[in-house]
Amino acid sequence: MASARRRPSSGTPSSAGGEGAGASPDAAYDPSAFPAFAVTVDVVVFTLEGGRLHVLLVQRGTPPHERAWALPGGFVLPREGLEEAARRELAEETGIESGPRHLEQLGAYGDPDRDPRMRVVTVAWWAVIPELPTPQAGSDAAFADLIGVDEILDGQLELAFDHRQILEDALEALRQRLEDTTLASAFEPGPFRISDLRRVYEAVWGVRLEPGNFQRKVRKVPGWLEPCAEEEMLSMRLDESEVAPGRPAQYFRAPDSIRAMLSPMRRPEEDDPDAAP
């Protein structure tokens, strides 16, 4: 049986924007017909210092918003991926070469007037780095420092561009991750006690938790707590001021990867029994 013949192409543009068979895929695309805009990355880096949640900020050394505090970030290079750009900017502006324990994309921010220089769309990331080393300003940053998140939320410190909104969104993302994953242990660089995890939750959520209820919930999460070996416990140099009389505290290690909780730990309300009076 003879096969059916194909009807010759009419040469009209296809629905995908082509110019017919054999045409160059770029033949109908004129870049100059679209307004130019840039893509940047901004990184919200969380850490704990003195029992308080802190964020890494840089003081801008160039206009716009010169001398204003801002999140570390910058323009994405032409042949660079978004995560690659986020890691590069973090190292260039703060001197932090060690990778974050957790790095997650937050979202895109593209208000037409967010940057006075030109149309700029930023892709925001948030990260957790335990025991963050002293940041060293570099690139176009004049200074870098760790600032308490509460100082920004209380209005004591203003941020450039729309970085306060990005920070608020990143904080909510962090709080949500603590509800449904084991991310809290990423704030601890080594062996930790359950009371250390509780302090992480209290710093991030902004509430005090009832120790007994918290410990019971944590111990029910499969695979989260791996007891340290006895030899490791004996070799650890504990701060005597933190050692209470009685039974020695038990230390744990967390798994290498962040795990989802089968039963999420919800943030307590004011009258919730999980909240400490």
C-alpha positions as CSV (number, residue, x, y, z in Angstrom):
1,M,0.0,0.0,0.0
2,A,1.3,3.4,-1.0
3,S,2.0,5.8,1.9
4,A,0.1,9.0,2.1
5,R,1.9,12.0,0.7
6,R,2.5,15.0,3.0
7,R,1.1,18.3,1.8
8,P,3.8,20.9,1.0
9,S,4.3,23.6,3.6
10,S,2.6,26.9,2.9
11,G,5.5,28.8,4.3
12,T,3.3,30.6,6.9
13,P,4.7,31.1,10.4
14,S,4.0,28.2,12.8
15,S,2.2,28.6,16.1
16,A,5.5,28.3,17.9
17,G,6.8,31.4,16.3
18,G,8.8,29.8,13.5
19,E,9.0,31.0,9.9
20,G,8.2,27.6,8.3
21,A,10.3,24.6,7.4
22,G,14.0,25.3,7.2
23,A,13.8,28.8,8.8
24,S,16.2,29.8,11.5
25,P,14.7,29.5,15.0
26,D,15.9,33.1,15.6
27,A,14.6,34.6,12.4
28,A,11.5,36.1,14.0
29,Y,13.1,37.2,17.2
30,D,14.4,40.8,17.5
31,P,16.0,41.4,21.0
32,S,15.9,45.2,20.4
33,A,12.1,45.0,20.4
34,F,12.1,44.2,24.1
35,P,13.2,46.5,26.9
36,A,16.5,45.5,28.5
37,F,16.6,44.4,32.2
38,A,19.1,42.8,34.5
39,V,19.0,39.8,36.8
40,T,20.5,39.9,40.3
41,V,20.7,37.6,43.2
42,D,20.3,38.5,46.9
43,V,21.1,36.1,49.8
44,V,19.6,36.1,53.3
45,V,22.1,34.4,55.6
46,F,20.8,33.4,59.0
47,T,22.9,32.4,62.0
48,L,22.6,32.4,65.8
49,E,24.8,34.6,68.0
50,G,24.3,34.9,71.7
51,G,21.0,33.0,71.5
52,R,19.6,35.6,69.0
53,L,18.8,35.2,65.4
54,H,21.1,37.3,63.2
55,V,21.3,38.1,59.5
56,L,24.4,38.9,57.5
57,L,24.3,42.4,56.0
58,V,26.7,44.5,54.0
59,Q,27.0,48.3,53.9
60,R,26.9,49.4,50.3
61,G,30.0,51.2,49.0
62,T,28.6,52.5,45.8
63,P,25.3,54.2,44.6
64,P,22.4,53.8,44.7
65,H,21.8,53.7,48.5
66,E,25.5,54.2,49.2
67,R,26.3,53.5,52.9
68,A,22.9,51.9,53.4
69,W,22.7,48.4,54.8
70,A,21.6,45.7,52.4
71,L,21.6,41.9,51.8
72,P,24.7,40.6,50.1
73,G,24.2,40.1,46.4
74,G,24.8,41.4,42.9
75,F,24.4,41.0,39.2
76,V,24.3,37.5,37.6
77,L,27.1,37.1,35.0
78,P,26.1,36.1,31.4
79,R,27.3,32.5,31.6
80,E,26.4,31.9,35.3
81,G,23.7,29.9,37.0
82,L,21.6,31.5,39.7
83,E,22.9,29.4,42.6
84,E,26.4,29.8,41.3
85,A,25.9,33.6,41.3
86,A,24.5,33.5,44.9
87,R,27.5,31.6,46.2
88,R,30.0,33.8,44.3
89,E,28.4,37.0,45.6
90,L,28.3,35.7,49.1
91,A,32.1,35.0,49.0
92,E,33.0,38.3,47.2
93,E,31.1,40.7,49.4
94,T,31.7,39.0,52.8
95,G,34.8,36.9,52.4
96,I,32.9,33.7,53.4
97,E,34.2,30.9,51.4
98,S,32.6,28.0,53.3
99,G,29.4,26.8,51.8
100,P,26.1,27.2,53.8
101,R,24.7,24.2,55.6
102,H,21.4,25.0,53.8
103,L,20.8,27.1,50.7
104,E,17.3,27.5,49.3
105,Q,15.8,29.7,46.6
106,L,13.1,32.0,48.1
107,G,11.6,33.6,45.0
108,A,11.8,36.4,42.5
109,Y,11.2,40.1,43.1
110,G,10.6,42.3,40.1
111,D,8.7,45.5,41.0
112,P,9.5,48.0,38.2
113,D,10.7,50.7,40.6
114,R,12.7,48.5,43.0
115,D,16.0,49.7,41.6
116,P,16.5,53.3,40.4
117,R,19.3,52.3,37.9
118,M,17.2,50.2,35.5
119,R,14.7,47.4,35.5
120,V,16.2,44.8,37.7
121,V,14.7,41.4,38.7
122,T,16.3,39.7,41.7
123,V,16.2,36.1,42.6
124,A,16.4,35.8,46.4
125,W,18.0,32.9,48.3
126,W,18.2,32.2,52.0
127,A,20.8,30.2,53.8
128,V,21.8,28.8,57.3
129,I,25.5,29.0,58.4
130,P,26.3,27.9,61.9
131,E,29.0,29.8,63.9
132,L,29.4,32.3,61.0
133,P,33.0,33.6,60.9
134,T,33.6,37.3,61.1
135,P,32.6,38.7,57.7
136,Q,35.1,40.7,55.7
137,A,33.7,43.2,53.2
138,G,34.9,42.9,49.7
139,S,33.9,43.7,46.1
140,D,31.6,46.8,46.2
141,A,30.7,46.4,49.9
142,A,32.2,48.9,52.3
143,F,31.5,46.9,55.5
144,A,29.9,43.6,56.5
145,D,28.4,42.6,59.9
146,L,25.9,40.4,61.7
147,I,22.8,42.3,62.7
148,G,20.0,41.0,65.0
149,V,16.9,40.3,62.9
150,D,14.7,41.9,65.7
151,E,16.6,45.2,65.2
152,I,15.5,45.3,61.6
153,L,11.9,44.2,62.2
154,D,11.5,46.8,65.0
155,G,12.5,49.5,62.6
156,Q,15.9,50.3,64.2
157,L,17.7,49.7,61.0
158,E,16.5,50.3,57.4
159,L,17.5,48.3,54.4
160,A,18.2,49.3,50.8
161,F,15.9,48.5,47.9
162,D,13.1,46.0,48.9
163,H,15.5,44.0,51.1
164,R,13.3,44.3,54.2
165,Q,10.5,42.5,52.4
166,I,12.9,39.8,51.2
167,L,14.1,39.4,54.8
168,E,10.6,39.1,56.1
169,D,9.7,36.5,53.5
170,A,12.9,34.5,54.2
171,L,12.2,34.6,57.9
172,E,8.8,33.1,57.3
173,A,10.3,30.5,55.1
174,L,12.8,29.6,57.8
175,R,10.1,29.4,60.4
176,Q,8.0,27.1,58.2
177,R,11.0,24.8,57.5
178,L,11.5,24.4,61.3
179,E,7.9,23.2,61.5
180,D,8.1,20.4,59.0
181,T,11.9,19.5,58.7
182,T,14.9,18.9,60.9
183,L,16.6,22.1,59.7
184,A,17.1,23.3,63.2
185,S,20.2,21.1,63.6
186,A,21.8,23.0,60.7
187,F,22.4,25.9,63.2
188,E,24.6,23.5,65.3
189,P,28.1,22.9,64.0
190,G,28.7,19.8,66.0
191,P,27.3,17.7,68.8
192,F,24.3,19.3,70.4
193,R,21.8,18.8,73.2
194,I,18.1,18.8,72.8
195,S,18.1,22.0,74.8
196,D,20.3,23.5,72.1
197,L,17.7,22.7,69.5
198,R,15.0,24.2,71.7
199,R,16.9,27.5,71.8
200,V,17.1,27.5,68.0
201,Y,13.4,27.1,67.8
202,E,12.8,29.8,70.4
203,A,15.2,32.3,68.6
204,V,13.6,31.7,65.2
205,W,9.9,31.5,66.3
206,G,10.2,34.2,68.8
207,V,8.5,32.2,71.6
208,R,9.6,30.3,74.6
209,L,8.8,26.6,74.6
210,E,8.0,24.2,77.4
211,P,11.1,22.0,77.7
212,G,9.4,18.7,78.5
213,N,6.9,18.9,75.6
214,F,9.6,19.9,73.2
215,Q,11.9,17.0,74.2
216,R,9.1,14.5,73.7
217,K,8.3,15.8,70.3
218,V,11.9,15.8,69.1
219,R,12.6,12.3,70.3
220,K,9.6,11.1,68.3
221,V,11.1,12.3,65.0
222,P,12.7,9.2,63.3
223,G,16.3,9.5,62.4
224,W,16.9,13.0,63.7
225,L,18.9,12.3,66.9
226,E,22.0,10.1,66.7
227,P,23.6,9.7,70.1
228,C,27.3,10.5,70.3
229,A,29.7,7.7,71.1
230,E,30.7,7.5,74.7
231,E,34.4,8.1,73.8
232,E,33.3,11.3,72.0
233,M,31.3,12.4,75.0
234,L,34.3,12.0,77.3
235,S,36.6,13.9,75.0
236,M,34.3,16.9,74.7
237,R,35.4,19.9,76.7
238,L,32.2,21.2,78.3
239,D,31.8,24.7,79.7
240,E,31.6,24.1,83.4
241,S,29.1,27.0,83.7
242,E,26.6,25.1,81.6
243,V,26.9,21.8,83.4
244,A,24.0,21.5,85.9
245,P,24.4,19.1,88.8
246,G,22.8,15.7,88.4
247,R,22.5,13.5,85.3
248,P,25.0,14.6,82.5
249,A,23.4,16.0,79.4
250,Q,23.2,13.7,76.4
251,Y,24.7,14.9,73.2
252,F,23.6,14.0,69.6
253,R,24.6,14.4,66.0
254,A,22.2,15.2,63.2
255,P,22.1,13.3,59.9
256,D,24.0,14.8,57.0
257,S,20.8,15.7,55.1
258,I,17.7,17.7,56.2
259,R,14.7,15.4,56.6
260,A,11.0,16.0,56.4
261,M,9.0,15.3,59.6
262,L,6.0,13.0,59.4
263,S,4.4,14.9,62.2
264,P,5.2,18.6,61.9
265,M,6.0,20.7,65.0
266,R,3.6,23.6,64.8
267,R,4.4,27.1,66.2
268,P,2.5,27.4,69.5
269,E,-0.1,30.1,70.1
270,E,-0.2,32.2,73.2
271,D,-2.5,29.7,75.1
272,D,-0.8,26.6,73.6
273,P,0.6,24.2,76.3
274,D,3.8,23.9,74.2
275,A,4.6,27.5,75.0
276,A,6.4,28.3,78.2
277,P,4.7,30.8,80.6
